[in-house]
Amino acid sequence: MARADAGLESRCRVSVVVVFALAACTPSAPSNTLGPPSCTVVYPNGLSSAAICTTDPRSPCATGSSFCALGAGGYCAQLSTDVFNCGRCNGACPQGASCTDGTCSCPAGQVACNGGCVDLSSDPDNCGECGQACGDGVCSKGVCECNTTPSTVTRCGGSPACVDTASAPTDCGGCGKACPMQDAACNDGVCACPEAKPVLCTLGNTSACVDLDSDAQNCGACGTACPTNEVCTSGACACAPGTTLCGGSCLSLSSDPNNCGTCGNSCPGTCTGGTCDQQPCGLLGQPCCGLTCYDTSTCSNGVTCS
């Protein structure tokens, strides 16, 4: 039995480091197939290392490391020093911090703010406290100092503390004077629609600047919305690239099993590249199911069970 397990681990050894590849190495074998026992993908030296398949997911972890589950598999991590798993699995430290004895620590003079280590005395995005941005100003000794030019730069409070009332849509022409329409621009203290979205559409109590040539909710005219899955092109609703109108819906003929290759062409199985794929897989002499073979054969180059 030990020899069979060793052979299984050898056949299942992979070097894929993509997290989404974590899955059982072989699914349950069909009832009429005597397949090997299932194994689980584990990265014994972290996600950047090679992976192995094992029937005991915790066994590959070295002394001092812990097994961290992820998807249908997992990885081993040193919780005492790993900045991505500090003190616990998936307990990432702020950017720039270190992990010592399972505790995250920022460098001297810095504190953790919004996922990173910052200096509150000089950081213009976290000046004096986390989240306090200076905007049109600088951070000096933990206090935002507004720029002296242009003359329209004003301390309006809040975050950012300093704004140019000639160009800030949130304070257009004066502190607290926000532009009433969505996606508006502020020019010389006056709210207006920008060139990219030149038309003002008002629907109910909401006003917004839009581009009638490309806005799916205002296509060609204010309030003219395109059907679901359609896009607005040159002011007209149409199916998005890669989809085709079938029975009033935009569908992908390359993957839709009910409209495979052409509208109405139904596949009993899956549709790949616009062709119905009805060929079985996973047994000796058949194509591989992903990287899996259900019997004692191996998947040769990800193509054929042999």
N, C-alpha and C positions, 0 to 999 in steps of 0.2 A: 504493500500500500504506500510506503514511504517513497519507493521508486516511482510509482504512478503520480504521486503528488509533485515530486521533483520535475517529472516530465511535463506536467501541466504548467508549472510555473515557468519553465523554459519556453514552452510554446506561447505563453501569454505575455512574455516580457515585451514591453513596448517603450518607446521613448517620447511619446506624445506628451506635451506639457500644457495643452489647452485644457482649461478647467472643465469646459463643457463635454470633454471626452470621458469624464468620470462616469462609468456605468458598469454594470455586470459584464464580465468578459464573455460569458456565454449565457444566453437566456435559458429558461427551462426547456429541456429537450422534448420534442413531440412524444406522445404516449407510445408510439410505435418505434421509438429510437432509443437505443441505449447509449446516451451521451455521457460525457464526463460531468462531475459535479460542478456547479457554478463557482466562479471565483470573482473577487472584487479587486478593482484597480486601486492601488495604494502607492503614493509617492513617499518612500521612506526617508528621503533627505530634503523634503520641501517640494513645492510645486515646480521649481526650476530643475529638479533632478529627473532621472529616468524613473519610470513607473514599473511596478511588477503586479502580477495578479496572484492573489493568495486567498485561501479559504479561511484564514484567520487574520482579519484586517489589522489587528493591533500588534501582531507578532513582529512585523518588520521594524517597529519603532525601537531605537536604541535606548539604552538606559539613560534616563534624564530627559527624554523627549516624550511627548504626549500625542496620542492619536486624535486628530481633528476631523470630524465627519464633514464631507462636502459632496452633495449630490448622492449618488449611489455608491461612492467610494470615500476616499479621504486622503490625508497626508499626515506626516509626522512633523512636529514643531517643537522647538526649544522654548517653552513658555517663559523661561527666566530671562532670555536675551533677545528673542525674536520681536522686532518692532512691529511686525504685522500680526503677531499673536502674543502680546505682552500680558502675562498673567492669566490669560484665557484664550481659547480659540477664537480667531477673528477679532481679537481685541487690539486693533491697530492704534499705534501711537500717532500723535500729531506729526505733520511733516517737519523734519529737522530735529525731532526728539530722539532720545536713546532709550533703551529698555535695560534696566538693571534690576536683578532679583524680582522680575515680574512687575516692575513699576516703571511707567513712562516718566521721563524727565527732560524738560527743555534746557538748553544751554543757560548759563548764568546771565541774568539780566533780561531774560525773555519769559513769556508766559504763553500758555496754550490758548489760541483764539481761532475759532472757525476752522479747525482741522490743521492748524499750523502753529509753529512757535514764532512769536513776534516780539518786538521791542516797543512797548507802549509809549516810550518817550519820543520816538522818531518815526513810527510807522504811519504814513498818511491815510491808511485804510483802517487803522486801529489806534487812534491817537488819544491817549489817556485812559481809554477803556476799549474793550472788544467791540467792534462794529462801528465805532465813531470815525467816519471818514471826513477828511478835510475838504475834498472837492477842489475848488479853485483856491488852494492854499497849501501851506506846508505845516508839518507837525514839528514843533519845537518844544522840548521839555514837557511833552504830554499835552500841549495846548495847540489848537489849530490857529494859525496866523494867516489871514486872508491876503491874497495878492493885492497890490496897490494899483495894478493896471490889468484890464481897462477899468475905468472909473465905475462901471456898472457892477463890478464884483461886490457882493454884499454878504454880510454875515446874517443868514436867515435862521440859524439854529438848526436843530435836527441833524440828520446825516444824509448828504454831506453838510458840513457847517457853513461853508462858503460857496456861493453860487453866483453865476453871471446872469443877472436878471434880464439881460438883452437876448440870451439864447437858451435859457433853461425852461423847458415846457412846464416844469413843476412850479416855477416862480417867474412867470413871464410878465415883465413890466414891474414887478415888485414881489416881495416875499409873500408866499401863500397864494399867489394868483396863478393857479394851475390852469392850463389850457383845457377847455371843456370837451374837446373831441379827442378820440383815441388816435394815436400815431401822428399827432400834430407836431409841427415845428414852430419854434419861437424865433422870429426874426425882428431884431431891433425892438424887442419888448412887445411884439404883436403876434398873436397866435394865427397860424395859417397852415394849410395843407402843403406838404413838401412835394417836390417834383415827382418823386417816385410813387406817391399816392395823391394825385392832384384833385380828386373829386370828393366832396363832402356828402356823405349819405347819412340821413337821419331816419332811424327806424324806432318808433315809439319814443322812449326817453333817452335813447342812445345815439350819439353822433360819432362818426368815424371817418377818417380819411382813407380812401380806397383807390385801387387801380382797377377800373372796370374791365381792363383787358385780361386780368389774371386772377381776380378775386372770385373764388368759387361761391361765395355768399352774395356777391353783387356782380354778376357776370353780364356785361353789356349794359346793364342798368341797375340802379339802386334797388335792392330787394329781390333781384332775380337770382335765386340760388340753384346751383347745379344738383342733379340727383346724386345719391350716395355713390361713391367710387368714381365719379366723373370729375374732370378738372376743367378750368376755364382757360381757353387759349384764344387769343385775339378777340376777346369778347364773346366767345361762343363756347357752350358746354360740349365736351367730348370725352371719350374714354382716355384714361391715362396711358402713356406709352407702355407697351407690353401687354395691354389688355384689349379685348374685343367685345363689342356690344352683342350680347346673345339674350334674346328674350327680355329685353329691357334692362339688363344688368351688364356691367363691365366685368368680364371674366378673363382669367389667364388660361389661354388654350394650351399652354405648355405644361400645366400642372393640374388642371381641373379634371378629375376623373369622369365627370358628367358631360364635359365638353372638351374632349381631348383632341387637339389638332384642328378640329372644326366644331362649330356649334352643334350640339345635339349628339355628338359621338360619345357614347357612354362606355367606360371601361369596367370590367368586372373586378379589376385590381387597381393598381396605381397608374398614374399618367406621368411620364418622364419625357421632357423635351417634345411634347406634343404627340407621343407614341404610347399606346397602352402597353404596360409591362405586366405580362401574365406569367412570366417564366418563374418557376420555383427557385429557391435559393437555400444554401446552407448545408446541403448534403454532398457526399463525395461525387465529384465530377460536375457539380452545379456551381453557379456563381456564388461568391461569398455574400452573406447578409451583413453588410457593413464590413467589419473585420472578423466576423464570426462564422465558424463551421459547427454544425450541430453534432457531428460524429467525431471520430478520432482523427480525422484528416486536419490539415492545416490550411490556412488561407494564404495562397501563393500570390504575393505582391498585391493583395487586396482585390484579386480578380476571381480566381477559381479555387474551390476546395479540392485539394489533392493529397 
